């Protein structure tokens, strides 16, 4: 009998071990919410706890710092030139040119995420770091010295990064060089906050980026790569359905509960 029981346990352990060794697949809540059909929600009779806040700070150029409720600090398009407070825990980079990446970041930064593949293949990022799930959607880029001609594109050479934290879906369009097609929008899913380059020249035209901004229809639009672009020109192109909120601070604290009800362009001028 003991031999039979031991054999049964051994067989059960052999079956379970591979399953236990496998990590559960990463899952995007933003994609799930974008693809889910509307459903009725029961009325809550007790007061819900306040949603946790994320702090977003504009450091300059295309670098925003995102500080999560769990203490993770993220820097976008990180070159090391724009630093606010302590070193980030996570940096994302795009290789359009050297103001958007660093091949020698501070060695104390534990997570360095490149928006390009190292082996000729597209970057494929799907990582949970602390309380944040980070993924990417690849786009093509012009070769830097071929910008004037608008030719010689590098396929999947860039990435749109998406950060899912505290119930928010935050997207950073990076150094975007072309219009997005339906497959890009499907991969991006729903965004609550989007960081958009509005230079109108080095990335893409104001008409092009305005079309993308309208279609994404995020609750909050954070301009970047601003240079001397007249804000009124960008606002005119994206349409009257977007409001504008210009602030003297460089940081924004926001949660799911405090998202504006009307899509709003927020300018953080305290750089």
C-alpha positions in Angstrom: 0.0 0.0 0.0 2.8 2.4 0.9 4.5 1.7 -2.4 1.3 2.5 -4.2 0.8 5.8 -2.3 4.4 6.8 -2.9 4.1 6.0 -6.6 0.9 8.0 -6.8 2.5 11.0 -5.2 5.5 10.8 -7.5 3.3 10.7 -10.5 1.2 13.7 -9.3 4.4 15.7 -8.5 5.8 14.9 -12.0 2.6 16.3 -13.6 2.4 19.4 -11.4 6.1 20.4 -11.5 6.1 21.8 -15.1 2.9 23.7 -14.4 4.3 25.2 -11.2 7.5 26.2 -13.0 5.6 28.1 -15.7 5.0 31.8 -14.9 1.5 33.1 -15.7 1.4 35.0 -19.0 1.6 38.8 -18.8 -1.8 40.4 -19.5 -2.5 43.9 -20.6 -5.5 45.4 -18.7 -5.6 48.3 -21.1 -6.1 46.0 -24.1 -8.7 44.0 -22.2 -10.6 47.1 -21.3 -10.4 48.4 -24.9 -11.7 45.2 -26.4 -14.4 44.4 -23.7 -18.0 45.1 -24.4 -19.7 47.7 -22.1 -21.3 46.1 -19.0 -23.6 47.2 -16.3 -21.9 48.0 -13.0 -23.7 47.4 -9.7 -24.3 50.5 -7.5 -21.9 50.6 -4.6 -23.5 51.7 -1.3 -20.3 52.0 0.6 -17.7 54.7 0.0 -14.9 53.4 -2.1 -11.3 54.1 -1.2 -9.6 56.8 -3.2 -7.7 55.6 -6.3 -3.9 55.7 -5.9 -2.2 58.6 -7.6 0.6 58.6 -10.2 3.0 61.6 -10.4 4.1 62.6 -13.8 7.0 65.2 -14.2 8.1 66.8 -17.4 11.9 66.9 -17.4 12.4 68.2 -20.9 12.6 67.2 -24.5 10.8 63.8 -24.6 11.6 62.8 -21.1 8.8 62.4 -18.6 9.4 60.9 -15.1 6.5 58.6 -13.9 6.4 57.9 -10.1 4.1 55.1 -9.3 2.2 54.5 -6.0 4.4 51.5 -5.4 7.6 53.6 -5.6 8.8 52.7 -9.1 10.3 55.6 -10.9 10.3 55.5 -14.7 12.0 57.8 -17.2 10.9 57.9 -20.9 13.2 58.5 -23.9 16.1 58.6 -21.4 19.4 60.0 -22.5 20.7 61.1 -19.1 20.6 64.8 -20.0 17.3 65.4 -18.2 17.3 64.5 -14.6 14.7 65.3 -11.9 15.4 64.1 -8.4 16.6 60.5 -7.8 17.7 58.1 -10.5 15.0 56.2 -12.2 14.4 52.5 -11.6 13.3 52.0 -15.2 14.3 53.8 -18.3 12.9 53.4 -21.8 14.7 54.6 -24.9 14.2 55.2 -28.6 17.1 55.4 -31.0 16.0 58.2 -33.3 19.1 60.1 -32.2 21.2 60.5 -29.1 18.9 62.8 -27.2 16.5 59.9 -26.9 18.8 57.1 -25.6 22.1 56.4 -24.0 24.3 53.4 -24.6 26.0 54.0 -21.3 23.3 54.7 -18.7 24.2 54.9 -15.0 24.9 51.4 -13.9 22.7 51.9 -10.9 19.6 51.9 -13.1 18.3 48.3 -12.8 16.0 48.2 -15.8 17.0 49.6 -19.2 14.5 49.0 -21.9 15.4 49.6 -25.5 12.7 50.4 -28.1 14.7 48.6 -30.8 15.8 45.0 -31.2 19.4 44.2 -30.7 19.4 41.3 -33.3 17.5 42.8 -36.2 14.2 41.6 -34.7 11.5 44.0 -33.3 11.8 44.8 -29.6 9.2 42.7 -27.7 8.8 44.1 -24.2 6.2 42.7 -21.8 7.4 43.1 -18.2 6.0 43.6 -14.8 8.2 45.7 -12.7 6.9 46.4 -9.2 3.3 47.7 -9.6 3.7 48.6 -13.3 3.2 46.5 -16.4 5.3 47.8 -19.3 4.8 46.8 -23.0 5.7 48.3 -26.4 4.3 48.7 -29.9 7.0 49.0 -32.6 7.0 51.6 -35.3 9.4 52.4 -38.2 11.9 55.3 -38.1 13.9 57.3 -40.6 17.6 57.0 -40.5 18.7 60.1 -38.7 20.9 61.4 -41.5 18.2 60.7 -44.1 15.6 62.8 -42.4 15.6 65.5 -45.1 14.7 63.0 -47.8 12.1 61.2 -45.7 13.3 57.9 -47.1 15.4 54.9 -45.9 13.1 53.8 -43.1 14.3 51.3 -40.4 11.5 48.8 -39.9 10.4 48.4 -36.3 13.3 50.6 -35.2 11.3 52.6 -32.6 8.7 51.9 -30.0 5.6 53.4 -28.4 5.8 52.4 -24.7 2.7 51.8 -22.6 2.8 51.8 -18.8 -0.1 50.3 -17.0 -0.3 51.3 -13.3 -2.9 52.2 -10.7 -5.7 51.5 -13.2 -4.2 54.0 -15.7 -3.0 53.3 -19.2 -0.2 55.7 -20.0 1.3 55.9 -23.5 4.5 57.6 -24.8 4.6 57.9 -28.6 8.4 58.4 -28.7 10.1 59.8 -31.7 7.2 58.9 -34.0 7.9 59.3 -37.8 4.8 58.0 -39.5 1.0 57.6 -39.3 -0.4 54.7 -37.4 -2.5 52.1 -39.0 -5.4 50.0 -37.6 -3.0 47.3 -36.4 -1.0 49.9 -34.3 -4.2 51.2 -32.7 -5.3 47.7 -31.9 -2.0 46.9 -30.2 -2.0 50.2 -28.3 -5.6 49.7 -27.0 -7.1 52.2 -24.6 -5.0 55.1 -23.3 -6.0 57.4 -20.4 -2.8 59.6 -20.8 -0.7 60.0 -23.9 2.6 61.9 -24.4 2.7 63.3 -27.9 5.6 64.9 -29.8 4.4 68.3 -31.3 7.5 69.7 -33.0 5.9 69.2 -36.4 9.2 68.6 -38.2 11.7 66.3 -36.7 9.1 63.6 -35.8 6.1 64.0 -38.1 3.8 66.8 -39.3 1.4 68.5 -36.9 -1.5 67.3 -39.1 -0.3 63.7 -38.8 0.2 63.7 -35.0 -3.1 65.6 -34.5 -4.9 62.8 -36.4 -3.3 60.2 -34.1 -4.2 62.3 -31.0 -7.8 62.6 -32.0 -8.2 58.9 -32.7 -6.5 57.9 -29.4 -8.9 60.3 -27.6 -7.0 60.0 -24.3 -8.4 61.9 -21.3 -5.1 63.7 -20.9 -2.7 64.7 -23.7 0.8 65.7 -22.5 2.8 67.5 -25.3 6.6 66.9 -25.6 9.3 67.5 -28.1 7.9 71.0 -28.1 10.6 73.3 -29.2 9.0 76.5 -30.7 5.8 74.9 -31.9 2.9 77.4 -31.4 0.6 75.6 -29.0 -2.4 77.4 -30.7 -1.5 75.7 -33.9 -1.6 72.2 -32.4 -4.8 73.0 -30.6 -6.4 74.2 -33.8 -5.6 71.0 -35.5 -6.7 68.5 -32.8 -10.1 70.2 -32.6 -12.5 71.9 -30.2 -13.3 68.7 -28.4 -10.0 69.1 -26.5 -9.7 71.6 -23.7 -6.4 73.2 -22.6 -5.0 73.4 -19.1 -1.7 75.3 -18.9 0.1 75.0 -15.6 3.2 76.7 -14.1 4.2 73.5 -12.3 6.3 70.8 -13.9 4.5 67.9 -12.2 1.0 66.4 -12.4 -0.6 64.1 -9.8 -3.4 62.1 -11.2 -5.5 59.0 -10.6 -8.4 57.2 -12.3 -10.8 59.3 -10.1 -9.3 62.6 -11.2 -9.1 62.1 -14.9 -10.8 65.0 -16.7 -14.2 64.2 -18.1 -13.4 66.1 -21.3 -10.2 65.3 -23.2 -7.6 67.9 -22.1 -4.2 69.0 -23.2 -2.1 69.7 -20.1 0.9 71.9 -20.5 3.5 71.6 -17.7 5.5 74.8 -18.1 7.6 74.5 -14.9 10.7 73.0 -16.6 
